[in-house]
Every structure is written in structure tokens, then in C-alpha cells.
Amino acid sequence: MTSYREWLTNFDASKKTRIKLANRRKLASEGNGNIMIKSNFGGKIIIEDVFYFPDMKCNLMSICS
């Protein structure tokens, strides 16, 4: 999840969701996309299905295996 729309590629405004934060505040996403990160070794890493929450105060990333 991110509040930075400019980080997202392949943005899809039709994919929306809502979340409830630990403080019970609710946020609505305005879509999702992918984020590309350049590694220190010259490669590229793509994080897919990142939701865009314009009212979010910080970025969140969860990794599940």
C-alpha cells in the first residue's frame, strides 16, 4: 500500500478496496498497480498489486510465504 500514485505503473483504477487501520480509521483505495525498484546490482524488482491509498500517512508492505 502506498500514497504515492507516481510510483505505480500499470495502474488500474477499477480495482478498489477498503481497509480498517488499528486506530479504527477506515481508508478507501483508488486503484492498484505495480512498483518497480532498481536493485544495487542493476536488476529490477517488481512488486505487483500495490494498492493506492491517497490518505495514507506511510507505506506498508507485507510479505507472506
C-alpha positions as MATLAB code, in Angstrom:
seq = 'MTSYREWLTNFDASKKTRIKLANRRKLASEGNGNIMIKSNFGGKIIIEDVFYFPDMKCNLMSICS';
ca = [
       0.000    0.000    0.000;
       1.247    3.440   -0.844;
       0.052    7.032   -1.009;
       2.381    7.823   -3.928;
       0.438    7.441   -7.186;
       3.516    8.398   -9.218;
       5.302    5.218   -8.043;
       2.679    2.967   -9.648;
       2.852    1.565  -13.182;
       0.082   -0.367  -14.942;
      -2.390    1.479  -12.715;
      -5.939    0.065  -12.685;
      -8.480    2.465  -11.157;
     -11.200   -0.201  -11.246;
      -9.518   -2.321   -8.548;
     -10.636   -0.693   -5.321;
     -10.848   -1.876   -1.736;
     -11.333   -0.549    1.772;
      -9.250   -1.213    4.890;
      -9.612   -0.536    8.593;
      -6.470    0.570   10.449;
      -5.514   -0.342   14.011;
      -6.916    3.001   15.240;
     -10.280    2.047   13.635;
      -9.868    4.662   10.909;
     -11.124    3.466    7.511;
      -9.402    4.177    4.208;
     -10.535    3.586    0.637;
      -8.122    2.804   -2.184;
      -8.416    4.449   -5.588;
      -6.889    1.531   -7.514;
      -3.746   -0.546   -7.711;
      -0.666   -1.110   -9.827;
       2.946   -2.254   -9.735;
       6.051   -0.651   -8.260;
       9.450   -1.150   -9.881;
      12.535   -0.953   -7.672;
      16.083   -0.870   -9.050;
      18.446   -3.119   -7.098;
      22.015   -2.229   -6.143;
      23.222   -4.796   -8.684;
      21.480   -3.204  -11.672;
      18.483   -5.513  -11.719;
      14.832   -4.598  -11.404;
      12.345   -5.885   -8.852;
       8.616   -5.516   -9.483;
       6.161   -5.542   -6.596;
       2.726   -6.349   -8.005;
      -0.798   -5.477   -6.864;
       0.147   -2.484   -4.705;
      -2.937   -0.533   -3.633;
      -3.030    3.263   -3.832;
      -4.421    4.946   -0.702;
      -4.065    8.730   -1.126;
      -4.936    9.432    2.535;
      -2.367    7.006    3.945;
       0.395    8.558    6.054;
       3.071    5.867    5.494;
       3.780    2.959    3.144;
       3.038   -0.606    4.203;
       4.415   -3.809    2.773;
       3.544   -7.338    3.848;
       5.428  -10.394    2.675;
       3.739  -13.765    3.020;
       5.260  -17.086    2.065;
];
